[in-house]
Every structure is written in C-alpha cells, then in structure tokens.
Amino acid sequence: MTAANLGARVTGWGFVVFTVGAAGWIVVGLASGQQQLLYSNLFLGIVDLFGIWRWLGRRARISDATRAEERRSTKLPGEALFSVTSLDGLPVRAVDGSVAAHAVDALAGCGGGEIEYLVVRIGGLGGIAETLHRLPWSDVSVRDGEVHTGRRPEEFPELAAIAQ
C-alpha cells in the first residue's frame, strides 16, 4: 500500500496497517521480555505515526485542495489546469489510441516555469529494461486522466533518450 503510489490516502492507510503491526509486536515484546523487539517496534511505531500524519493528514489535504483547484479551473475562462504531480504513471496515447509509453515526470524551465518536455518510459517491466525518453511538451495534451500526442507508436523509441 505504501509503495504502490496509489495516492495519499492509500499510502496513509498503509501506515495505519504498519502501526497496528508495530503495536502487536510491542505487546509481544513486553509480554516476552524481548527488549530488542520492543525497542525496534517502538521506533517503527513512531515512524508509522509520522507516516499517518504525513499521508492521511498533510498530503491528503494538499491532494484535496489540488483537485478542487482543477475542478474550479474548468469553470473559469481559459485553459483547464491539472496538477503536474498527477503525471507520474499516466498512459501516453499515440495518435492511433494505443498506449505507447507512460509518463514519469515533466521538466520545466527555472526562469519562466514553462514545461519543456515530458519524461516517458518505454518498455520494460517493473523498471527493468525500460528506457526513458524526452517527449516535447509541444507534442502533448492532457485530458481525461491521460496524456495524448499526435505521434505514432513507432516514433517513441526514436525520441531523445535520457541517460540513466
């Protein structure tokens, strides 16, 4: 739950599960006189409580505010907005509708703040044998929880590679 990157609330509930486990081991450590088990799980319990605060408290509040701003932007004149942190993991659909890559990150200029390019991952499984490439932001649109581009699937491996 904490490693899957499924959002603030799922991660936060993962820390709740960890906390329950740590509490159980604290009881076992106390009942059996195992000091190392007790102390290590007291420490883990504190870390888990911090995780609950961070993910179910702070990050969930930020996520809610961001989603509210995204919704608000659709009712205002001009372009609808999206959170750039939501790009990670989004499918990148080629012109034929197929998923040609997945978004990883976006890089923006330090001065003007405009996004220069989207970092996409192609191929591989679980990070093994995947390659990272630059997809120019000018070739991208974001809608309906996906990244769309006018490029053909066979063009993706030809995008500029990012050194790894």
Backbone bond lengths (Angstrom), bond angles and torsions (degrees), N, CA, C in turn:
res aa  C-N    CA-C-N  psi(-1)  N-CA   C-N-CA  omega(-1)  CA-C   N-CA-C  phi
1 M - - - 1.454 - - 1.525 111.20 -
2 T 1.321 116.41 -35.73 1.461 117.73 -178.25 1.514 111.92 -82.38
3 A 1.303 118.43 -28.19 1.460 121.27 -176.30 1.527 113.58 -91.70
4 A 1.314 118.31 -13.03 1.463 121.13 -172.90 1.523 113.64 -75.76
5 N 1.322 118.47 -13.55 1.461 122.04 179.71 1.531 111.31 57.29
6 L 1.339 115.55 49.16 1.461 121.44 -178.62 1.533 112.23 -101.49
7 G 1.301 117.03 15.28 1.456 120.63 177.17 1.515 111.94 115.26
8 A 1.317 114.47 166.89 1.464 121.27 -174.57 1.522 112.46 -62.33
9 R 1.310 117.03 -42.47 1.464 119.25 -175.99 1.527 112.56 -69.12
10 V 1.303 117.92 -42.29 1.469 120.31 178.71 1.524 109.60 -63.53
11 T 1.318 116.64 -44.28 1.463 120.26 177.62 1.528 110.41 -61.06
12 G 1.330 116.39 -44.13 1.466 120.32 179.00 1.512 112.51 -60.11
13 W 1.330 117.20 -42.80 1.463 120.01 178.66 1.526 110.72 -68.13
14 G 1.320 117.97 -28.31 1.458 120.23 172.89 1.523 110.81 -61.18
15 F 1.331 116.39 -40.38 1.466 119.49 176.83 1.527 112.09 -68.35
16 V 1.320 117.71 -30.36 1.466 120.16 174.29 1.531 109.22 -62.64
17 V 1.335 116.32 -44.96 1.467 120.47 178.01 1.527 110.13 -60.08
18 F 1.335 117.17 -44.84 1.464 120.46 177.35 1.526 111.61 -59.23
19 T 1.324 116.55 -41.00 1.462 121.18 -178.75 1.528 111.08 -63.52
20 V 1.326 116.09 -42.72 1.471 120.08 177.77 1.533 109.64 -61.23
21 G 1.334 116.53 -43.17 1.462 120.25 177.95 1.520 111.81 -62.03
22 A 1.327 116.30 -45.19 1.470 120.22 179.18 1.525 110.81 -61.51
23 A 1.350 116.58 -40.41 1.470 120.06 178.96 1.527 110.42 -62.66
24 G 1.320 116.18 -41.33 1.466 119.37 177.69 1.515 112.05 -61.39
25 W 1.334 116.71 -44.11 1.464 119.57 179.51 1.525 111.90 -69.83
26 I 1.317 117.46 -28.93 1.473 120.08 175.14 1.524 109.41 -63.62
27 V 1.333 116.47 -43.30 1.469 120.73 177.78 1.527 110.31 -61.35
28 V 1.338 116.95 -44.78 1.468 120.65 178.83 1.533 109.80 -62.56
29 G 1.321 116.90 -43.23 1.462 120.40 179.25 1.514 112.25 -61.57
30 L 1.323 116.86 -41.27 1.475 121.13 177.63 1.527 111.27 -66.37
31 A 1.338 115.67 -46.87 1.465 120.53 -175.67 1.526 112.25 -67.33
32 S 1.318 117.18 -32.40 1.469 120.08 -175.74 1.524 113.20 -100.86
33 G 1.320 116.91 -3.23 1.458 119.87 179.38 1.521 113.55 73.75
34 Q 1.300 117.67 19.84 1.467 121.14 179.98 1.535 108.94 -88.59
35 Q 1.316 115.62 95.39 1.459 122.40 -174.72 1.534 112.74 -61.09
36 Q 1.331 117.22 -43.24 1.468 119.75 -178.42 1.525 111.26 -63.24
37 L 1.325 116.88 -41.82 1.464 121.59 177.51 1.524 109.58 -62.36
38 L 1.310 116.82 -43.54 1.456 122.29 179.23 1.523 110.82 -62.04
39 Y 1.327 117.52 -53.14 1.466 120.53 -175.77 1.526 112.52 -66.68
40 S 1.318 116.84 -41.34 1.466 118.33 -179.50 1.525 110.71 -64.29
41 N 1.319 118.01 -37.94 1.461 119.93 -179.59 1.521 112.76 -79.75
42 L 1.323 117.86 -25.77 1.471 119.08 169.58 1.525 109.62 -61.89
43 F 1.341 115.72 -45.32 1.461 120.12 177.75 1.523 110.77 -62.19
44 L 1.342 117.27 -48.37 1.470 120.46 179.35 1.528 111.22 -61.14
45 G 1.310 117.46 -37.74 1.467 120.94 177.87 1.521 111.73 -61.69
46 I 1.331 116.72 -39.96 1.463 120.54 177.70 1.521 110.32 -65.18
47 V 1.331 116.37 -44.21 1.464 120.75 177.23 1.529 109.82 -60.86
48 D 1.322 117.19 -43.08 1.464 121.47 179.66 1.524 111.51 -63.72
49 L 1.319 118.45 -40.11 1.468 121.09 177.28 1.531 110.50 -62.82
50 F 1.325 115.97 -39.36 1.463 119.29 174.86 1.523 110.25 -61.07
51 G 1.335 117.14 -42.49 1.463 121.29 177.64 1.521 112.06 -60.88
52 I 1.314 117.23 -41.24 1.474 120.46 177.44 1.518 109.58 -61.54
53 W 1.326 117.11 -47.64 1.471 120.40 179.66 1.527 110.38 -59.22
54 R 1.338 115.43 -46.09 1.466 119.19 -175.90 1.523 112.16 -66.34
55 W 1.329 117.51 -47.09 1.463 120.07 -171.34 1.523 113.65 -90.34
56 L 1.321 119.47 -39.36 1.468 120.05 178.38 1.522 111.74 -86.68
57 G 1.303 116.49 -18.81 1.460 120.35 178.82 1.511 111.64 -99.97
58 R 1.296 114.91 -82.94 1.465 121.20 -172.43 1.530 113.50 -62.81
59 R 1.341 118.37 -55.41 1.470 120.53 -176.54 1.526 111.95 -65.39
60 A 1.324 117.81 -37.75 1.468 120.19 178.44 1.526 109.85 -63.50
61 R 1.329 117.23 -40.57 1.465 120.97 178.50 1.537 110.92 -63.99
62 I 1.326 116.83 -41.71 1.462 120.80 178.35 1.530 109.94 -65.69
63 S 1.331 117.97 -43.34 1.465 121.68 178.52 1.521 111.14 -60.57
64 D 1.343 116.37 -42.91 1.468 120.30 178.66 1.521 110.94 -62.39
65 A 1.333 116.51 -43.22 1.465 120.64 -179.60 1.524 110.85 -64.83
66 T 1.331 116.17 -40.87 1.464 120.45 179.33 1.523 110.83 -63.45
67 R 1.341 117.12 -45.76 1.471 120.45 178.67 1.526 110.99 -62.05
68 A 1.332 116.67 -38.29 1.472 120.17 178.09 1.530 110.21 -63.56
69 E 1.331 117.16 -40.56 1.463 120.60 178.40 1.527 111.43 -67.21
70 E 1.327 116.70 -37.83 1.468 119.69 176.04 1.533 110.03 -60.83
71 R 1.335 117.00 -46.71 1.475 120.63 179.04 1.522 110.92 -63.03
72 R 1.329 116.59 -42.84 1.462 120.96 -179.70 1.524 110.94 -60.90
73 S 1.340 116.49 -37.97 1.462 120.17 -177.07 1.528 112.03 -65.86
74 T 1.317 117.65 -25.20 1.467 119.67 179.88 1.522 111.66 -72.80
75 K 1.334 117.09 -16.57 1.460 121.16 -178.52 1.523 112.43 -99.04
76 L 1.314 116.35 -3.34 1.456 121.70 -178.32 1.525 110.11 -100.99
77 P 1.340 116.83 156.23 1.467 117.83 174.28 1.525 110.02 -64.16
78 G 1.298 116.12 148.98 1.464 120.79 179.69 1.513 110.97 101.26
79 E 1.293 113.79 -167.96 1.450 121.55 -173.77 1.529 111.91 -78.58
80 A 1.335 116.46 140.95 1.466 120.74 173.77 1.525 108.74 -68.03
81 L 1.316 116.18 147.41 1.461 122.07 -178.29 1.524 110.51 -104.61
82 F 1.327 116.02 158.45 1.458 121.97 172.66 1.517 108.00 -142.17
83 S 1.314 116.01 155.81 1.453 121.56 178.04 1.522 109.28 -79.70
84 V 1.328 116.69 125.91 1.465 118.93 -179.93 1.522 111.50 -66.40
85 T 1.331 118.15 -23.22 1.464 118.77 177.27 1.524 111.32 -68.16
86 S 1.319 117.30 -18.08 1.465 120.14 179.03 1.526 112.26 -79.19
87 L 1.318 117.94 -7.08 1.465 120.85 -179.07 1.531 112.61 -66.24
88 D 1.316 117.09 -34.75 1.456 121.18 -173.90 1.525 111.07 -56.59
89 G 1.323 115.85 119.15 1.452 121.71 176.79 1.517 115.23 91.59
90 L 1.345 117.64 -9.13 1.462 118.57 -179.48 1.524 111.02 -65.72
91 P 1.328 116.36 141.92 1.463 118.49 175.20 1.524 110.39 -68.68
92 V 1.323 115.74 145.25 1.460 121.91 175.52 1.524 106.53 -109.24
93 R 1.312 115.20 111.40 1.466 121.08 -176.28 1.524 110.58 -91.82
94 A 1.322 114.89 128.53 1.459 121.42 176.17 1.522 109.37 -76.42
95 V 1.311 116.77 175.41 1.458 122.87 -176.22 1.525 112.07 -59.14
96 D 1.341 117.35 -28.72 1.470 120.23 179.91 1.530 113.04 -85.12
97 G 1.333 117.24 1.71 1.465 121.69 178.73 1.515 114.57 91.60
98 S 1.322 117.61 -8.24 1.464 120.07 179.45 1.525 110.33 -77.53
99 V 1.331 115.61 154.87 1.471 120.71 175.46 1.526 107.21 -83.31
100 A 1.328 115.70 110.65 1.462 121.31 -176.72 1.525 112.44 -96.77
101 A 1.335 116.90 -18.07 1.460 120.88 -177.68 1.529 107.66 -165.44
102 H 1.319 115.60 -179.76 1.461 121.98 172.94 1.525 108.44 -131.38
103 A 1.319 116.11 140.35 1.461 121.08 179.20 1.523 109.76 -70.98
104 V 1.310 115.35 144.29 1.451 121.81 178.26 1.528 110.07 -117.68
105 D 1.336 116.04 -44.64 1.458 121.01 -175.40 1.517 107.85 -165.89
106 A 1.307 116.13 176.18 1.461 121.76 173.95 1.518 107.24 -136.75
107 L 1.318 116.34 145.46 1.454 120.66 178.09 1.518 109.53 -114.80
108 A 1.325 114.99 133.79 1.459 122.15 -177.13 1.517 109.61 -121.15
109 G 1.323 114.42 155.63 1.451 120.14 178.00 1.521 111.70 -70.50
110 C 1.314 116.66 143.25 1.464 121.07 -179.27 1.523 112.17 -70.36
111 G 1.321 118.06 -33.14 1.462 120.78 -177.64 1.508 113.20 -81.02
112 G 1.322 116.76 -58.51 1.457 120.78 -175.13 1.503 114.93 -91.33
113 G 1.323 117.63 -19.58 1.451 121.24 177.97 1.520 114.80 80.89
114 E 1.326 117.46 2.32 1.459 119.12 179.68 1.528 110.21 -74.79
115 I 1.331 115.35 141.06 1.461 119.66 178.24 1.524 108.61 -71.00
116 E 1.315 115.23 128.72 1.456 122.05 -179.02 1.529 111.09 -88.64
117 Y 1.331 115.57 -50.34 1.454 118.91 179.21 1.520 110.74 -155.11
118 L 1.330 113.52 160.11 1.449 123.30 176.92 1.523 107.32 -98.75
119 V 1.310 116.78 132.97 1.455 120.93 173.97 1.528 106.32 -88.23
120 V 1.334 116.08 124.60 1.464 120.97 -179.99 1.514 109.71 -121.12
121 R 1.323 115.55 150.37 1.462 120.31 175.11 1.515 108.46 -108.73
122 I 1.314 114.28 139.56 1.457 121.15 -178.48 1.523 108.57 -126.31
123 G 1.318 115.58 133.59 1.454 121.40 174.55 1.506 113.23 70.66
124 G 1.299 114.98 -168.76 1.446 122.27 177.89 1.516 113.20 74.83
125 L 1.308 114.35 177.05 1.455 121.87 178.78 1.523 108.02 -144.64
126 G 1.318 115.99 120.32 1.459 119.92 178.99 1.514 113.97 61.20
127 G 1.318 117.01 31.14 1.453 121.04 179.00 1.521 114.20 89.29
128 I 1.323 116.77 -7.14 1.461 120.48 179.73 1.524 108.46 -93.56
129 A 1.311 116.24 127.39 1.466 124.61 177.15 1.528 113.39 69.02
130 E 1.324 117.81 14.59 1.466 118.51 174.65 1.524 108.66 -85.93
131 T 1.320 115.64 156.05 1.454 120.12 176.07 1.525 108.33 -121.28
132 L 1.316 115.49 147.87 1.458 122.02 179.09 1.519 109.26 -106.40
133 H 1.339 115.42 137.82 1.458 121.00 -176.52 1.526 110.13 -137.82
134 R 1.335 114.98 160.60 1.465 122.31 176.45 1.528 108.89 -96.54
135 L 1.329 116.37 121.39 1.458 121.75 173.69 1.524 106.23 -108.59
136 P 1.339 118.67 113.17 1.466 120.14 -177.10 1.539 111.57 -54.61
137 W 1.314 115.78 134.86 1.458 121.19 -178.45 1.530 111.14 -60.63
138 S 1.317 116.46 -28.34 1.464 120.03 179.03 1.531 111.58 -65.46
139 D 1.328 117.71 -16.45 1.469 122.56 179.04 1.523 112.31 -96.27
140 V 1.324 117.85 8.45 1.462 121.65 -168.27 1.524 111.47 -121.68
141 S 1.312 116.15 144.37 1.467 122.09 164.53 1.527 106.99 -135.95
142 V 1.310 116.12 148.61 1.462 121.43 -178.91 1.522 107.37 -116.95
143 R 1.347 115.19 123.27 1.465 119.30 177.16 1.528 109.30 -157.99
144 D 1.302 114.32 148.52 1.474 121.37 176.42 1.533 112.82 54.36
145 G 1.325 116.87 36.94 1.463 120.61 177.49 1.511 114.66 70.58
146 E 1.331 116.08 22.43 1.458 120.59 178.46 1.523 109.72 -140.46
147 V 1.318 115.00 159.54 1.453 121.84 173.52 1.530 106.56 -101.37
148 H 1.320 116.46 132.33 1.467 121.16 -179.98 1.522 109.34 -119.84
149 T 1.313 114.95 146.23 1.454 120.99 177.61 1.526 109.07 -144.31
150 G 1.306 115.52 156.44 1.454 121.08 177.89 1.520 112.69 -85.79
151 R 1.309 117.76 3.97 1.473 120.86 -179.07 1.532 111.05 -78.64
152 R 1.314 114.95 152.78 1.464 121.57 176.00 1.536 108.89 -85.22
153 P 1.329 118.13 152.37 1.475 120.60 -177.91 1.525 113.23 -55.14
154 E 1.305 117.67 -38.01 1.475 120.03 -177.16 1.526 112.74 -70.69
155 E 1.327 117.87 -12.63 1.460 121.02 178.21 1.530 112.83 -80.53
156 F 1.329 117.64 -20.97 1.469 120.76 -173.42 1.518 113.35 -61.27
157 P 1.334 120.00 -45.78 1.472 118.28 178.51 1.522 113.61 -62.56
158 E 1.332 116.73 -17.96 1.470 120.81 179.92 1.527 112.95 -86.00
159 L 1.331 117.53 -9.24 1.460 120.22 176.65 1.525 109.97 -61.34
160 A 1.314 116.77 153.32 1.463 120.73 178.71 1.528 110.29 -56.15
161 A 1.315 115.87 126.91 1.452 121.21 -179.81 1.525 110.44 -79.62
162 I 1.308 115.23 152.73 1.461 121.90 176.02 1.525 107.03 -105.27
163 A 1.319 116.44 128.12 1.467 121.43 -179.47 1.518 109.66 -61.71
164 Q 1.309 114.92 137.66 1.470 120.02 -178.61 1.498 110.97 -122.94
